[in-house]
């Protein structure tokens, strides 16, 4: 206690008031600095929350993309399965066995009219044109 008395005896009231004012100014500066730090922390927390939201959105988009890729691969697999073409119709023309190639269209235009293979097999004139013209749509059996 004697130290306090010695200090207070050594300082005049004006000096004590000046010290209080100086301490108050320092406290105000510290309060401002603390407020700036608190604001910076709040801004960092807000940015962190935004980044977390963006990360969640990115993860969802990645998941959606993976699902779409899987769907595309499934669709590609289905379309890549080779379908066996229907066998062409068989017929006999002048005692020789023929058949429409499996790759031949199911409907063919002959003499200006479109006919199915089944209709062409019954039409002697159309068969004469196909066989006599050595058509690439038919083959000997």
C-alpha positions in Angstrom: 0.0 0.0 0.0 2.8 2.3 0.6 3.6 2.1 -3.1 0.1 3.5 -4.0 0.6 6.3 -1.6 4.0 7.1 -2.9 2.7 7.1 -6.5 -0.4 9.2 -5.7 1.8 11.6 -3.8 4.2 11.8 -6.7 1.4 12.7 -9.3 -0.7 15.8 -9.3 -4.4 15.5 -9.8 -4.0 16.9 -13.4 -1.5 14.2 -14.1 -3.8 11.6 -12.8 -6.6 12.9 -14.9 -4.3 12.9 -18.0 -3.4 9.3 -17.2 -7.1 8.4 -17.0 -7.7 10.1 -20.3 -4.8 8.3 -21.8 -6.1 4.9 -20.5 -9.6 5.7 -21.8 -8.1 6.5 -25.2 -6.2 3.2 -25.2 -9.3 1.4 -24.1 -11.3 3.0 -27.0 -8.5 1.9 -29.4 -8.6 -1.6 -28.1 -12.4 -1.7 -28.3 -12.2 -0.5 -32.0 -9.5 -3.1 -32.7 -11.6 -5.9 -31.0 -14.7 -4.7 -33.1 -12.6 -5.0 -36.3 -11.4 -8.5 -35.3 -15.0 -9.5 -34.5 -16.1 -8.2 -37.9 -13.3 -10.1 -39.7 -14.2 -13.3 -37.8 -17.9 -12.8 -38.8 -16.9 -12.2 -42.5 -14.7 -15.3 -42.4 -17.5 -17.4 -40.9 -19.9 -16.1 -43.6 -17.4 -17.0 -46.3 -16.9 -20.4 -44.7 -20.7 -21.0 -44.8 -20.9 -19.9 -48.5 -18.0 -22.3 -49.3 -19.8 -25.1 -47.5 -23.0 -24.3 -49.5 -21.0 -24.3 -52.8 -19.3 -27.5 -51.9 -22.7 -29.1 -51.2 -24.0 -27.8 -54.5 -20.9 -29.1 -56.3 -21.3 -32.5 -54.7 -25.0 -32.6 -55.8 -24.0 -31.6 -59.4 -21.4 -34.3 -59.4 -23.9 -36.9 -58.2 -26.4 -35.7 -60.9 -23.7 -35.9 -63.5 -22.7 -39.4 -62.5 -26.4 -40.5 -62.7 -26.7 -38.9 -66.2 -23.5 -40.7 -67.3 -24.8 -44.0 -66.0 -28.1 -43.4 -67.9 -26.2 -42.5 -71.1 -24.0 -45.7 -70.8 -27.1 -47.8 -70.2 -28.8 -46.2 -73.2 -25.7 -46.7 -75.3 -25.5 -50.3 -74.2 -29.1 -50.9 -75.3 -28.7 -49.2 -78.7 -25.4 -51.1 -79.3 -27.1 -54.4 -79.0 -27.3 -55.6 -82.5 -30.7 -56.6 -83.6 -30.8 -59.6 -85.9 -32.6 -58.5 -89.1 -35.6 -60.4 -90.1 -34.9 -63.1 -92.7 -35.9 -62.2 -96.2 -38.8 -64.0 -97.9 -38.0 -67.1 -99.9 -39.4 -67.8 -103.4 -39.0 -70.0 -106.4 -38.6 -68.5 -109.9 -38.4 -70.7 -112.9 -37.5 -73.7 -110.7 -34.6 -71.9 -108.9 -34.8 -71.1 -105.2 -34.2 -67.5 -104.3 -34.6 -65.3 -101.2 -34.6 -61.6 -100.4 -31.4 -60.8 -98.5 -31.8 -60.2 -94.8 -30.6 -56.7 -95.3 -33.2 -55.9 -98.0 -35.9 -53.4 -97.1 -39.2 -54.9 -96.2 -41.0 -52.7 -98.7 -39.6 -52.3 -102.2 -40.6 -50.0 -105.1 -41.0 -51.9 -108.3 -42.8 -50.6 -111.5 -43.6 -47.4 -109.6 -45.5 -49.0 -106.8 -44.3 -50.0 -103.3 -44.8 -53.6 -102.4 -43.8 -55.8 -99.5 -41.6 -58.8 -100.0 -44.6 -61.1 -99.6 -46.5 -59.2 -102.3 -43.5 -59.3 -104.6 -43.2 -63.1 -104.2 -46.7 -63.4 -105.8 -46.0 -61.0 -108.7 -44.3 -62.8 -111.6 -43.5 -59.6 -113.5 -41.8 -58.0 -110.5 -39.8 -61.2 -109.9 -38.7 -61.3 -113.5 -37.4 -57.8 -113.1 -35.6 -58.6 -109.9 -34.1 -61.9 -111.0 -33.5 -60.9 -114.7 -32.0 -57.5 -113.6 -29.7 -59.3 -111.2 -30.9 -57.2 -108.3 -28.7 -56.9 -105.3 -31.8 -57.3 -103.1 -32.0 -61.1 -103.8 -29.7 -64.1 -103.6 -29.8 -67.7 -104.8 -30.2 -70.3 -102.1 
